Amino acid sequence: MASKTLLGALIEKAGWEFPDFHRELRNAGNELARTLKDPRFRNLDMSEATFRRWVAGTVSRPTSVFSQTIQHMFDRTIAELLAPPREGDPTAVSRQDLERELAMTAREASDHAASVASAFLSDLSIEQVQEDVRQLARTYNSRPPFDVLREARQLRTNAEGLLDRTHIPEQKQQLLIAIGQTTALLALAAFGLGSLGEANRLARSAGMYAEVTRFTPLAAFAAGTLGMLAYWEGRPGEAIRFIRQAQSFPGVGTAGQARIAAIEARAYGHLGDQRRAAAAVERFLDVDTFERDGLHDEVAGEFLHGPERLARSHGTTFVLLRDGSRAREHTRRVLELQASLPAGQRISRIDAEARTDLAAALILGGEIEEAAEVLKPIAVLAPDRRANGLVERVVHVGRLLTTEPVRTSPVAAALREALEEYTRVAAPRQLGGTAARLVIE
């Protein structure tokens, strides 16, 4: 049956039912609301009964808002649309159908462009996130772990908020890398506070961000961190598995590879494998060429294991192997490197950890008085900055003081008591975290 109005004919030609027409009416109204800045056109609504009257031509004229909207939809005056279709003009409906399709396409393009524009994210916002990550990494060792934890959590939240505001793949990639880097720093902060379970979870999360973004330096760093956490928990065999995984990633610079080798040496030290531990230590002692990557070198800070941190780790390895001579060699090297730096660049935690390992090496040789002298400067490190790695080293020294031949020395007794108080007020103990299995046993 022929439609009684041109409006009805156009709707019939389009194959629309009432829900279809209602949707298109709303879209057209919302477009006019934006164009005319008139909220009356926003989210137009009508009943199906009214729609039927329009199509049947039993209404004289809709309200002004609906009239303008329908005219905008079909590019016809409301009088034409509510009048009968002209007979003998078979092109009328087809022409209007084409115009309607063009209008609909234009509206859809406009709506999509507006949606994309609303999700636009300035490159400056991403650059600020990247700079915040660099600053956090580079100030990590000069701040208490709990302060790092709070700032890293806020930084991660901010970056996640920006991630929801962009549809641009490159921007998403950059933000996900920044979130992954922040998560890696959170893992280290959790470790510093003595929460190994959460540190493991965060390190795995950092590895997943690295996998999604194909950012291999972060993947290697996360796997190396998991290896470190494994031997802290008394699982050196599993640590080796994580180290092999870390070594499998391409695109990791010399500094990143040296960190992995230092973790490998520590794991073999726990296993009592002196040959493999020494080989891992020596692998990066004399390197002629240096390759850089976008994490260990460009972000740097806590991600960069420079000579003093490598020497500190090697000293620990030889303490594990009860090789006092080589332990003293590497720990004294740390103190020399620290002393050569400007005061503002020295890392007090690294200095304290190296001194504690040096004291352990000296006690192994029966040099109790010299050990007590070496430990004196660690007292200046505030309790909230005595992270888990230092605390457990101090605990180990305390245990060595109960062994022969130093056990009966008055110096040993006084030193042991002082060290017990030193660890009692340290951050990991004050926060109620359970002590990790000793890194040195």
C-alpha positions as a printed Julia matrix, in Angstrom:
441×3 Matrix{Float64}:
  0.0     0.0     0.0
  1.34    3.4    -1.01
  2.47    5.67    1.82
  0.26    8.67    2.48
  3.25   10.99    3.1
  6.66   11.51    1.59
  8.04   10.95    5.09
  6.39    7.54    5.19
  7.69    6.72    1.7
 11.24    7.63    2.65
 11.03    5.57    5.83
  9.58    2.63    3.91
 12.28    2.92    1.26
 14.95    2.82    3.98
 13.37   -0.29    5.5
 13.07    1.38    8.88
 10.79    0.42   11.72
 10.04    2.75   14.62
 13.25    1.91   16.61
 15.37    2.68   13.55
 13.68    6.01   12.96
 13.9     6.87   16.67
 17.65    6.18   16.68
 18.28    8.33   13.6
 16.08   11.13   14.98
 18.13   11.16   18.18
 21.44   11.17   16.3
 20.31   14.08   14.13
 19.05   15.98   17.17
 22.33   15.51   19.03
 24.23   16.8    16.01
 22.03   19.92   15.93
 22.5    20.37   19.67
 26.27   20.53   19.13
 26.04   22.71   16.02
 23.45   25.15   17.31
 24.58   24.9    20.94
 20.95   24.37   21.82
 20.28   21.74   24.51
 16.63   21.39   23.45
 17.73   19.1    20.61
 19.68   16.72   22.86
 18.38   13.14   23.24
 15.01   13.72   21.54
 12.27   11.26   22.41
  8.81   10.48   21.07
  6.19    7.79   21.32
  5.49    5.23   18.62
  1.9     6.53   18.41
  3.18    9.99   17.44
  5.49    8.42   14.9
  2.53    6.62   13.31
  0.56    9.87   13.07
  3.46   11.59   11.3
  3.79    8.78    8.78
  0.05    8.7     8.2
 -0.13   12.47    7.77
 -2.72   12.91   10.54
 -0.78   15.7    12.26
 -0.66   19.18   10.88
  2.87   20.0    12.06
  5.27   18.73   14.75
  6.85   21.11   17.23
  9.63   23.4    16.04
 12.42   21.23   17.51
 11.12   18.06   15.85
 10.41   19.9    12.59
 13.97   21.19   12.35
 15.37   17.79   13.22
 13.3    15.9    10.63
 14.14   18.47    7.99
 17.83   18.04    8.87
 17.48   14.26    8.53
 15.95   14.28    5.06
 16.97   17.69    3.69
 13.34   18.49    2.87
 10.91   21.02    4.27
  8.47   19.7     6.82
  5.6    20.64    4.48
  7.0    18.39    1.74
  7.62   15.54    4.14
  4.07   15.56    5.54
  2.5    15.95    2.09
  1.69   12.93   -0.15
  4.55   11.82   -2.42
  4.32   13.25   -5.93
  2.94   10.78   -8.43
  4.78   10.19  -11.62
  8.09   10.99  -10.0
  9.7     7.6    -9.37
 13.07    9.24   -8.67
 11.81   11.26   -5.74
 12.23    8.55   -3.13
 15.48    7.2    -4.55
 17.01   10.68   -4.65
 15.96   11.32   -1.09
 17.29    7.92   -0.09
 20.69    8.82   -1.51
 20.65   12.17    0.21
 19.65   10.51    3.45
 22.55    8.06    3.16
 24.94   10.93    2.53
 23.56   12.86    5.48
 23.77    9.8     7.69
 27.37    9.16    6.62
 28.28   12.75    7.32
 26.67   12.56   10.77
 28.45    9.32   11.62
 31.79   10.79   10.51
 31.12   13.91   12.56
 30.18   11.89   15.64
 33.26    9.7    15.34
 35.56   12.68   14.8
 34.09   14.34   17.88
 34.66   11.14   19.87
 38.28   10.91   18.74
 38.85   14.59   19.46
 37.47   14.19   22.96
 40.0    11.37   23.53
 42.94   13.36   22.2
 45.98   13.27   24.44
 48.8    15.77   24.1
 52.27   14.31   23.61
 53.35   16.67   26.38
 51.24   14.69   28.86
 53.06   11.49   27.94
 56.45   13.2    28.08
 55.62   14.34   31.61
 54.8    10.78   32.67
 58.09    9.57   31.19
 59.99   12.32   32.98
 58.23   11.44   36.26
 59.33    7.81   35.88
 62.93    8.88   35.22
 62.89   11.18   38.23
 61.47    8.47   40.47
 64.08    5.94   39.29
 66.92    8.42   39.76
 65.93    9.48   43.26
 64.99    5.96   44.39
 68.09    5.38   46.49
 67.96    8.74   48.24
 64.47    8.17   49.64
 62.76    5.79   52.08
 61.13    2.79   50.37
 57.7     3.75   51.67
 57.93    7.21   50.06
 58.89    5.56   46.77
 55.96    3.19   47.12
 53.44    6.01   47.59
 54.78    8.13   44.73
 55.01    5.16   42.36
 51.41    4.19   43.1
 50.22    7.71   42.31
 52.31    7.84   39.15
 50.9     4.53   38.0
 47.33    5.74   38.66
 47.95    8.93   36.67
 49.37    7.0    33.71
 46.43    4.58   33.72
 44.05    7.56   33.59
 45.85    8.93   30.53
 45.74    5.5    28.9
 41.94    5.68   28.83
 42.06    9.02   27.01
 43.91    8.03   23.87
 43.15    5.81   20.89
 46.56    6.35   19.28
 48.57    3.08   19.31
 51.95    4.79   19.73
 50.7     6.78   22.73
 49.23    3.65   24.3
 52.55    1.88   23.78
 54.49    4.66   25.48
 52.11    4.8    28.43
 52.11    1.03   28.91
 55.92    1.03   28.97
 55.87    3.82   31.59
 53.33    1.87   33.66
 55.51   -1.24   33.38
 58.59    0.67   34.52
 56.68    2.12   37.47
 55.45   -1.36   38.38
 59.05   -2.63   38.36
 60.0     0.16   40.79
 57.02   -0.8    42.96
 58.34   -4.37   43.04
 61.7    -3.14   44.3
 60.04   -0.89   46.9
 57.96   -3.83   48.14
 61.14   -5.89   48.43
 62.82   -3.07   50.33
 59.93   -3.11   52.8
 60.26   -6.85   53.31
 57.12   -7.92   51.41
 58.49  -10.58   49.1
 55.11  -11.98   48.1
 53.9    -8.63   46.77
 57.29   -7.94   45.24
 56.99  -11.16   43.23
 53.49  -10.26   42.07
 54.57   -6.78   41.0
 57.67   -8.06   39.2
 55.53  -10.51   37.23
 53.13   -7.69   36.37
 56.05   -5.61   35.09
 57.06   -8.58   32.95
 53.56   -8.77   31.48
 53.64   -5.08   30.52
 56.99   -5.75   28.87
 55.52   -8.68   26.96
 52.54   -6.65   25.74
 54.73   -3.77   24.56
 57.61   -5.94   23.32
 59.95   -3.74   25.37
 62.68   -6.32   25.95
 64.92   -4.34   28.36
 62.0    -4.2    30.82
 61.3    -7.91   30.24
 64.91   -8.72   31.13
 64.82   -6.45   34.18
 61.6    -8.06   35.45
 62.92  -11.59   34.94
 66.18  -10.66   36.7
 64.2    -9.23   39.62
 62.23  -12.47   39.88
 65.55  -14.32   39.96
 66.8   -12.08   42.77
 63.6   -12.6    44.74
 63.83  -16.36   44.23
 67.23  -16.68   45.91
 66.14  -14.33   48.69
 63.36  -16.82   49.38
 65.79  -19.73   49.41
 65.11  -20.96   45.86
 68.46  -20.47   44.06
 67.72  -23.22   41.53
 64.59  -21.39   40.41
 66.59  -18.15   40.36
 68.83  -19.68   37.71
 65.74  -20.4    35.57
 64.66  -16.77   35.74
 68.21  -15.65   34.92
 68.26  -17.83   31.8
 64.96  -16.25   30.79
 66.37  -12.75   31.36
 69.42  -13.59   29.24
 67.22  -14.73   26.34
 65.8   -11.28   25.58
 67.44   -9.34   22.73
 68.08   -5.61   22.77
 69.44   -5.45   26.32
 72.45   -3.17   26.75
 75.72   -3.93   28.51
 74.54   -2.48   31.84
 71.42   -4.63   31.78
 73.43   -7.74   30.95
 75.89   -6.98   33.73
 73.03   -6.75   36.25
 71.74  -10.16   35.15
 75.23  -11.63   35.47
 75.55  -10.24   39.01
 72.24  -11.87   39.96
 73.43  -15.11   38.36
 76.63  -15.0    40.42
 74.62  -14.54   43.62
 72.38  -17.51   42.75
 75.41  -19.74   42.15
 76.86  -18.44   45.4
 73.78  -19.73   47.2
 74.26  -23.06   45.47
 77.89  -23.15   46.6
 79.09  -23.35   42.97
 82.29  -21.34   43.19
 83.38  -21.94   39.59
 80.16  -20.72   37.97
 79.76  -17.88   40.45
 83.27  -16.6    39.73
 82.72  -16.93   35.97
 79.55  -14.82   36.18
 81.38  -12.17   38.24
 84.27  -11.96   35.78
 82.08  -11.81   32.68
 81.66   -8.03   32.85
 84.71   -6.95   34.86
 86.65   -5.88   31.76
 84.32   -4.75   28.98
 85.75   -2.85   26.01
 82.5    -1.82   24.27
 79.23   -0.71   25.79
 75.79   -1.04   24.25
 72.92    1.04   25.56
 69.19    0.4    25.88
 66.11    2.45   26.64
 65.71    1.34   30.25
 68.98    0.62   32.02
 70.8     3.56   30.39
 68.17    6.1    29.34
 65.86    5.88   32.36
 68.83    4.79   34.52
 68.66    5.43   38.25
 67.49    2.29   40.03
 67.48    0.47   36.68
 71.21    1.11   36.15
 73.68   -1.11   37.96
 76.85    0.92   37.8
 80.31   -0.22   38.9
 79.68    0.42   42.6
 76.45   -1.62   42.66
 78.02   -4.46   40.7
 80.99   -4.53   43.06
 78.6    -4.49   46.04
 76.76   -7.52   44.63
 80.0    -9.36   43.88
 81.17   -8.76   47.43
 77.99  -10.43   48.67
 78.56  -13.36   46.33
 82.01  -14.04   47.79
 80.69  -13.69   51.34
 78.23  -16.44   50.41
 81.14  -18.54   49.19
 83.08  -17.69   52.42
 85.89  -16.33   50.27
 86.93  -13.52   52.62
 89.79  -12.26   50.46
 87.72  -11.67   47.32
 84.78  -10.39   49.36
 87.06   -7.74   50.89
 88.42   -6.87   47.44
 84.99   -6.09   45.99
 83.47   -4.43   49.05
 86.46   -2.12   49.47
 86.11   -1.29   45.78
 82.56   -0.11   46.47
 83.74    2.2    49.21
 86.5     3.59   46.97
 84.04    4.27   44.16
 81.6     5.92   46.54
 84.31    8.13   48.02
 85.35    9.31   44.54
 81.84   10.65   43.8
 80.52   14.1    44.74
 78.61   13.92   48.02
 75.25   14.4    46.27
 75.82   11.37   44.02
 76.78    8.87   46.71
 74.23    6.18   47.56
 74.19    5.78   51.31
 72.31    2.46   51.18
 74.89    0.92   48.82
 77.66    2.18   51.09
 75.96    0.65   54.16
 75.37   -2.7    52.45
 78.97   -2.87   51.24
 80.24   -2.02   54.73
 78.1    -4.76   56.21
 79.42   -7.33   53.72
 82.97   -6.12   54.4
 82.37   -6.56   58.13
 81.16  -10.12   57.46
 84.31  -10.84   55.46
 86.48   -9.44   58.23
 84.68  -11.51   60.87
 85.27  -14.62   58.78
 88.97  -13.81   59.14
 88.69  -13.16   62.87
 89.21   -9.38   62.53
 86.44   -8.36   64.92
 87.75   -4.93   65.94
 88.21   -3.81   62.32
 84.72   -5.1    61.5
 83.24   -2.97   64.3
 85.1     0.07   62.98
 83.89   -0.52   59.41
 80.26   -0.7    60.59
 80.22    2.6    62.49
 79.14    4.81   59.52
 76.0     2.74   58.81
 74.41    4.26   61.94
 73.77    7.53   60.07
 71.24    5.83   57.77
 67.77    6.67   59.14
 65.57    3.71   60.19
 63.01    4.35   57.43
 65.78    4.01   54.83
 67.16    0.72   56.17
 65.69   -1.48   53.45
 65.36   -5.23   53.51
 68.65   -5.95   51.75
 70.61   -4.04   54.36
 68.6    -5.4    57.3
 69.22   -9.03   56.35
 72.93   -8.4    55.81
 73.11   -6.89   59.3
 71.24   -9.89   60.71
 73.79  -12.18   59.08
 76.67  -10.26   60.65
 74.93  -10.66   64.01
 74.82  -14.42   63.48
 78.5   -14.54   62.56
 79.24  -12.83   65.86
 77.85  -15.89   67.67
 80.31  -18.26   66.0
 83.81  -19.3    67.01
 86.35  -17.86   67.49
 84.78  -14.39   67.94
 81.79  -15.45   70.03
 83.4   -14.78   73.41
 84.9   -11.43   72.48
 83.49   -8.45   74.46
 83.64   -6.44   71.24
 81.46   -9.06   69.52
 78.88   -9.0    72.32
 78.6    -5.2    72.27
 78.44   -5.11   68.49
 75.81   -7.83   68.35
 73.59   -5.91   70.77
 73.96   -2.69   68.76
 73.09   -4.48   65.52
 69.98   -6.05   67.04
 68.7    -2.57   67.93
 69.7    -1.33   64.46
 67.45   -3.88   62.75
 64.64   -3.68   65.32
 63.78   -0.1    64.36
 64.33   -0.58   60.6
 61.47   -0.03   58.14
 60.73   -3.69   57.24
 60.4    -4.64   60.92
 58.37   -1.56   61.87
 55.87   -2.23   59.07
 55.2    -5.72   60.42
 56.65   -7.53   57.42
 58.04  -10.98   58.0
 61.73  -11.25   57.43
 62.81  -12.92   54.24
 64.89  -16.04   54.3
 68.37  -14.71   54.75
 70.18  -13.74   51.57
 73.4   -14.83   53.29
 73.35  -18.03   55.29
